[in-house]
Amino acid sequence: MEKIIYEKVGQRLKFARELKGITLEEAGKLAGVHKSTILRWENGATEKFKIPILELLAHLYNVNPAWLMGYDVPIKEQTEDILKKIGAIPLTDMETVKIPILRNC
């Protein structure tokens, strides 16, 4: 990746973190790295991005991982798109079933 791409990822990391109201310290703890590492990523000062950590941060920040990595996609995935990806059935298409719960007295 070129320097400009790392800067774009860094800007998006910072934007998403601030949008979610998470501090550098909190982000570092959640990602298992020091807050200075998060700061270096946000400043575009490093080229060492581990994809699983970026995916974790995307989940924590509630943003599209592809957007976070600098791709030209919406900041958030639509719920319908996510459901299609995992093959889930929307609740509106499901039947409600009552399940009796028994308790030993």
Backbone hydrogen bonds in HBPLUS format (Angstrom, degrees):
<---DONOR---> <-ACCEPTOR-->    atom                        ^
c    i                          cat <-CA-CA->   ^        H-A-AA   ^      H-
h    n   atom  resd res      DA  || num        DHA   H-A  angle D-A-AA Bond
n    s   type  num  typ     dist DA aas  dist angle  dist       angle   num
A0005-ILE N   A0002-GLU O   2.98 MM   3  5.42 131.6  2.22 109.0 121.5     1
A0006-TYR N   A0002-GLU O   3.28 MM   4  6.74 153.5  2.35 149.9 157.2     2
A0007-GLU N   A0003-LYS O   2.98 MM   4  6.31 153.9  2.05 153.1 160.8     3
A0008-LYS N   A0004-ILE O   3.04 MM   4  6.27 150.7  2.13 139.0 146.5     4
A0009-VAL N   A0005-ILE O   2.95 MM   4  6.25 160.3  1.99 152.1 156.9     5
A0010-GLY N   A0006-TYR O   2.88 MM   4  6.05 158.7  1.93 145.2 151.8     6
A0011-GLN N   A0007-GLU O   2.85 MM   4  6.10 157.1  1.91 149.5 155.2     7
A0012-ARG N   A0008-LYS O   3.01 MM   4  6.25 156.5  2.07 146.4 152.7     8
A0013-LEU N   A0009-VAL O   2.81 MM   4  6.07 153.1  1.88 151.6 159.8     9
A0014-LYS N   A0010-GLY O   3.00 MM   4  6.23 165.8  2.02 152.6 155.5    10
A0015-PHE N   A0011-GLN O   2.90 MM   4  6.06 165.3  1.92 147.9 152.7    11
A0016-ALA N   A0012-ARG O   2.90 MM   4  5.93 169.6  1.91 149.9 152.8    12
A0017-ARG N   A0013-LEU O   2.96 MM   4  6.08 158.6  2.01 146.3 152.8    13
A0018-GLU N   A0014-LYS O   2.91 MM   4  6.07 171.8  1.92 158.0 160.0    14
A0019-LEU N   A0015-PHE O   2.85 MM   4  5.94 153.8  1.91 146.6 155.0    15
A0020-LYS N   A0016-ALA O   3.06 MM   4  6.19 146.7  2.17 140.9 148.5    16
A0021-GLY N   A0017-ARG O   3.02 MM   4  6.22 116.0  2.44 133.4 150.3    17
A0022-ILE N   A0017-ARG O   3.06 MM   5  5.41 174.2  2.06 151.5 150.5    18
A0021-GLY N   A0018-GLU O   3.01 MM   3  4.81 140.9  2.17  93.4 105.4    19
A0027-ALA N   A0023-THR O   2.91 MM   4  6.15 165.1  1.93 153.0 157.2    20
A0028-GLY N   A0024-LEU O   2.89 MM   4  6.06 158.4  1.93 148.6 154.6    21
A0029-LYS N   A0025-GLU O   2.97 MM   4  6.24 161.0  2.01 150.4 155.1    22
A0030-LEU N   A0026-GLU O   2.91 MM   4  6.11 165.7  1.93 154.3 158.3    23
A0031-ALA N   A0027-ALA O   2.94 MM   4  6.06 146.8  2.05 145.0 153.8    24
A0032-GLY N   A0028-GLY O   2.81 MM   4  5.78 118.2  2.20 139.2 154.8    25
A0033-VAL N   A0028-GLY O   2.85 MM   5  4.80 151.4  1.93 142.5 145.0    26
A0032-GLY N   A0029-LYS O   3.26 MM   3  5.04 143.2  2.41  92.5 103.1    27
A0037-THR N   A0034-HIS O   2.91 MM   3  5.36 137.2  2.09 109.7 121.5    28
A0038-ILE N   A0034-HIS O   3.38 MM   4  6.91 152.9  2.46 148.3 155.0    29
A0039-LEU N   A0035-LYS O   2.95 MM   4  6.25 159.4  1.99 149.2 155.1    30
A0040-ARG N   A0036-SER O   2.91 MM   4  6.12 153.9  1.98 140.7 147.3    31
A0041-TRP N   A0037-THR O   2.97 MM   4  6.24 157.6  2.02 149.6 155.6    32
A0042-GLU N   A0038-ILE O   2.87 MM   4  6.15 161.8  1.90 153.0 158.2    33
A0043-ASN N   A0039-LEU O   2.91 MM   4  6.10 142.3  2.05 145.3 155.5    34
A0045-ALA N   A0040-ARG O   2.93 MM   5  5.07 147.3  2.04 159.0 157.5    35
A0044-GLY N   A0041-TRP O   3.08 MM   3  5.18 156.8  2.13 104.5 111.7    36
A0053-ILE N   A0050-LYS O   2.96 MM   3  5.45 125.4  2.26 111.5 125.3    37
A0054-LEU N   A0050-LYS O   3.04 MM   4  6.42 157.2  2.10 153.5 160.8    38
A0055-GLU N   A0051-ILE O   2.84 MM   4  6.09 157.4  1.89 157.9 164.4    39
A0056-LEU N   A0052-PRO O   2.92 MM   4  6.10 149.7  2.02 137.2 145.7    40
A0057-LEU N   A0053-ILE O   2.84 MM   4  6.11 162.7  1.87 152.2 156.3    41
A0058-ALA N   A0054-LEU O   2.86 MM   4  6.05 155.1  1.92 144.8 152.2    42
A0059-HIS N   A0055-GLU O   2.98 MM   4  6.24 154.3  2.05 144.3 150.8    43
A0060-LEU N   A0056-LEU O   2.88 MM   4  6.20 160.9  1.92 151.9 157.5    44
A0061-TYR N   A0057-LEU O   2.74 MM   4  5.86 154.6  1.80 152.6 159.5    45
A0062-ASN N   A0058-ALA O   2.84 MM   4  5.72 110.8  2.33 132.1 148.4    46
A0063-VAL N   A0058-ALA O   2.88 MM   5  5.05 165.9  1.90 144.8 149.4    47
A0062-ASN N   A0059-HIS O   3.16 MM   3  4.89 145.5  2.29  92.9 103.2    48
A0064-ASN N   A0075-ILE O   2.63 MM  11  5.43 169.1  1.64 148.2 150.0    49
A0067-TRP N   A0064-ASN O   3.00 MM   3  5.22 120.0  2.38 103.6 118.5    50
A0068-LEU N   A0064-ASN O   3.01 MM   4  6.35 161.3  2.04 157.0 162.6    51
A0069-MET N   A0065-PRO O   3.00 MM   4  6.24 141.8  2.15 143.3 153.2    52
A0071-TYR N   A0066-ALA O   3.02 MM   5  5.54 153.8  2.09 161.0 152.8    53
A0070-GLY N   A0067-TRP O   2.94 MM   3  5.27 159.6  1.99 114.1 117.3    54
A0073-VAL N   A0071-TYR O   3.00 MM   2  5.69 130.1  2.26 105.6  90.9    55
A0081-ASP N   A0078-GLN O   2.96 MM   3  5.28 121.7  2.31 105.9 120.3    56
A0082-ILE N   A0078-GLN O   3.16 MM   4  6.56 157.0  2.21 155.2 161.8    57
A0083-LEU N   A0079-THR O   2.95 MM   4  6.22 163.9  1.98 155.2 159.5    58
A0084-LYS N   A0080-GLU O   2.98 MM   4  6.20 155.5  2.04 146.1 152.5    59
A0085-LYS N   A0081-ASP O   3.02 MM   4  6.26 154.3  2.09 146.2 153.0    60
A0086-ILE N   A0082-ILE O   3.16 MM   4  6.49 154.0  2.23 153.2 158.7    61
A0087-GLY N   A0083-LEU O   2.92 MM   4  5.87 114.0  2.37 137.8 154.4    62
A0088-ALA N   A0083-LEU O   2.94 MM   5  4.99 145.5  2.06 147.3 148.7    63
A0087-GLY N   A0084-LYS O   3.25 MM   3  4.97 147.3  2.36  93.2 102.8    64
A0093-ASP N   A0090-PRO O   2.92 MM   3  5.58 154.5  1.98 120.4 127.8    65
A0094-MET N   A0091-LEU O   3.14 MM   3  5.19 163.6  2.17 106.9 111.8    66
